Amino acid sequence: MVETVVALLLFLNGNMVEHVYKDSLKVCNESKKIAEQVVNPLNVTFVCKEVKAKTEIDSGSKQKKIVKVFDNNIFTGSGSGFFISDEGHLVTNYHVVNYCNINQVNYAGKTSKAKILAYDRMNDLALLETNIKPKDKFDIATQDAKLLDDIYVAGYPFGKAVSSSVKVTKGVVSALAGLQNNYALVQIDAAIQPGNSGGPIVNTNGDVIGVAVAKLDYKDALESYGAIPENTNFGIKSSILKNFTSANNIKNSNEAPKEITKDKVGEKILNATAYVGCFTSENKISAMKTVETAFGQPKLAFDFVCYNDCKQRNSDSICQQQCSLN
């Protein structure tokens, strides 16, 4: 029999591995609270939700049990994003949201499903609509960054595995083009990790000069050049971002940049940066495994996270390639 039931779902490393029928959401949440107190490693998550499931009556206990869950969008990974309007419009990378059935934005203790309003596959940008009213928003810099400009990269490297707080790294603009003279990109030396995808690259005035998108694959560089690259990272230029947002009716300030204190830059980063979670189905996870290039250039970069069991099925280098941008 297929019906809608309340289930306590257990996810291990993003994979749903167990599901238990509960009488109500209240009972489920009570069970969830107890389970989290008993089992609380970083890679285990408990979720209460209504799902479509095949059920049957257990012959021994005479109680209902779940045989199979059909409505099982799986947590696949996470990226970063940032608000560019007071109405909750958020920018991230296209590769962060492309394969997701559900995009979920976490911000200041609030959670919102996000709708993709527009995307630019070529330049790896996506515009999301949320029901969040952010405390602050970013303006896009009126000019592209210059060589040696000081910058900050904000986001959620490794998702929430380290902590649920936004993280910031500092660096400079180290080149005005990306790999193979891709002038849509800017190169930076501020550290970025899986999970930083889609996060803002901010100047000392608190304006966005780029969107974190990629880092040079160290294994490919080692094979090609005999050296491990250090902090060879890339962002999408503000001019590309501005064209994308303007084409989608998002107004940007044309005022000359104003100098603000480092504390104010920190406040803006804290109040205008968000975590983006991706939930998708098994068949779409399989589709992700075929992705091997970024901007048409193989082995360029990293993704927001590898698909669930990538490292179990493939070598780490293949995992990084197949979970890169698309």
C-alpha positions, -999 to +999 in steps of 0.1 A: +000+000+000+014+034-009+005+063+014+018+095+029+033+088+063+055+106+089+090+091+090+122+096+109+150+094+083+186+087+091+212+100+067+249+088+069+273+109+048+243+123+030+229+089+021+195+079+036+202+046+053+172+041+076+136+052+078+112+045+107+074+051+107+061+075+134+025+082+144+029+120+141+054+148+136+054+155+173+063+119+181+089+119+154+106+151+167+107+136+202+124+105+188+147+127+167+158+146+198+166+114+217+185+100+187+206+131+183+216+129+220+227+093+216+243+095+182+258+128+171+288+124+148+292+150+121+283+126+093+249+115+108+217+135+103+182+128+115+152+143+096+115+142+103+092+146+073+061+134+055+070+110+027+052+089+002+060+053+011+050+017+006+038+003+039+026-030+053+016-044+087+043-063+104+031-099+110+049-101+144+041-068+160+009-061+140+022-025+136+027-005+104+062-004+090+078+013+060+089-010+032+102+016+008+104+054+007+096+070-027+098+106-018+135+105-008+154+135-021+189+129-007+212+156+007+238+157-020+261+186-009+263+223-002+277+256-015+276+292-006+256+322-018+250+359-011+221+383-011+220+411-037+185+425-029+164+433+002+138+410-012+159+379-007+175+374-042+206+353-038+235+346-062+254+314-063+271+291-089+250+273-114+269+241-106+258+243-070+220+242-079+219+225-113+212+189-103+190+197-072+154+189-069+153+211-038+176+240-031+176+250+006+190+283+019+201+286+055+205+321+069+205+336+104+187+305+118+161+306+091+156+280+063+140+287+030+134+267-002+149+286-031+136+289-066+160+293-095+149+325-113+177+325-139+210+310-147+240+314-169+255+280-176+285+294-196+296+317-167+284+294-140+260+318-123+225+313-108+200+337-093+177+323-066+145+336-051+140+330-013+114+342+012+142+355+034+145+392+042+182+396+048+197+420+073+220+433+046+229+428+010+260+432-012+265+458-039+285+447-069+317+467-074+313+493-102+347+483-116+366+450-119+393+444-094+429+454-101+460+435-096+471+432-059+437+445-046+431+432-011+401+408-010+381+386+013+364+353+004+333+344+024+313+311+025+309+277+040+339+256+032+332+219+039+296+228+045+288+228+082+312+201+091+336+225+108+309+248+122+277+265+110+293+300+110+304+318+078+341+316+073+364+342+058+399+340+042+420+369+030+442+374+000+450+395-030+440+395-067+470+377-082+460+377-119+434+393-141+425+362-160+418+326-153+431+293-167+441+295-204+434+333-205+398+331-195+390+368-190+357+361-174+377+350-143+400+366-119+427+347-100+431+351-062+454+336-036+428+336-007+421+300+003+389+284-010+377+248-004+348+226-014+317+245-001+330+279-010+314+276-044+291+306-051+304+327-022+313+363-025+347+377-031+346+411-014+369+441-015+379+464+014+348+486+007+325+456+012+315+453-024+315+421-044+344+419-070+338+383-078+321+350-071+342+320-058+341+293-084+371+271-087+406+261-077+433+245-098+432+207-095+465+199-076+468+163-090+464+175-126+489+203-120+514+178-104+511+155-135+513+184-160+539+207-143+556+186-117+545+209-089+516+212-064+498+246-069+494+267-038+464+290-035+457+291-073+420+299-071+395+316-093+364+339-091+339+351-117+345+388-124+321+415-111+315+428-146+301+393-156+280+392-125+267+427-130+256+419-166+238+388-154+219+405-126+210+435-147+196+413-174+174+398-147+161+431-134+182+433-102+192+469-095+227+476-084+240+508-068+259+530-092+273+552-064+310+556-061+325+531-035+326+543+001+354+534+024+342+515+055+360+500+084+371+463+085+345+457+113+317+470+089+330+447+061+328+418+086+293+427+096+282+429+059+297+395+052+280+380+083+246+395+074+246+389+036+262+355+031+241+323+032+246+285+031+230+267+001+220+230+005+212+206-024+187+178-022+183+155-052+174+120-063+195+089-070+191+092-108+204+128-107+233+118-085+242+092-112+240+120-138+265+141-118+291+113-122+294+121-159+305+157-153+342+161-161+349+196-173+346+232-163+343+260-188+352+234-214+386+228-197+391+194-181+402+189-145+399+226-137+382+227-104+362+215-074+325+213-068+306+223-038+308+186-027+314+153-043+283+131-048+276+110-017+298+079-021+322+092-047+354+082-028+341+047-023+334+042-060+363+061-076+398+074-070+400+108-054+412+124-086+383+111-106+360+122-078+373+157-081+370+158-118+335+143-120+323+165-092+337+197-107+318+225-124+296+217-154 
